[in-house]
Amino acid sequence: MRYHLHHLPLTLSLVILMGGCSPTSDGGNSSSGNTGAPATSETMGANASAPTIDNAAGANAAETKMLPAETRVIGLEGLGDLRVGRPIPAKGSWVQRGAQEDGSCRTVSSPDYPGVYAIITDGKVQRITVGSQSDVKLAEGIGVGATERDVQKWFGGFRAEPHKYEDAPAKYLTAPNAAGGSSALRFEIGQDGKVKFIHVGMMPVLAYVEGCG
């Protein structure tokens, strides 16, 4: 039987007063039960090992699927298993989730990449767009929210064009190799002077301003 230290003086007193008489079968229990003492890790037993809120949150976080950092970097070749100029991976997570479709053009997205969508024409990926809800970045560390000045540090010589829907300083910045038909980079800068969208793909789809149009 386990006793608490705060019961020890009472127990010694009873022994002295009773002259060494043996306790009854329930005497020990009555001296340790319902004393009004606060619950401790000893009195709680198994309950003391129950996870706290922090521990539970840690367990949930451990169960959350996190993609490797390298798969969250977009390049001219594509993003993860989604490749510019190739069909959508047959067993991948990229599927059509919207009603937008115009002939052979459709948009697809993936739960693994919130804020990202791709434009598919003739069964192949023509453009991948990184939007405001995404943490995907270029290898240079440029992502949505970066300043135009940051872009210019890494990507000089891009052609500037007025934005179709926003007043200056909003604009489009397109890589000089885009006209050649290869995969190229295009930034959409907002009125706050920051990157609003990053587009990677091939012309003419690279320059589409409304998804499939």
Salt bridges, closest charged atoms under 4 A:
GLU42 OE1 - HIS4 ND1 3.50
ASP135 OD1 - ARG72 NH2 2.88
GLU148 OE1 - LYS171 NZ 3.10
GLU161 OE2 - ARG159 NH2 3.46
GLU161 OE2 - ARG186 NH1 3.06
GLU166 OE2 - LYS196 NZ 2.17
GLU188 OE2 - HIS163 NE2 2.74
GLU188 OE1 - HIS199 NE2 3.36
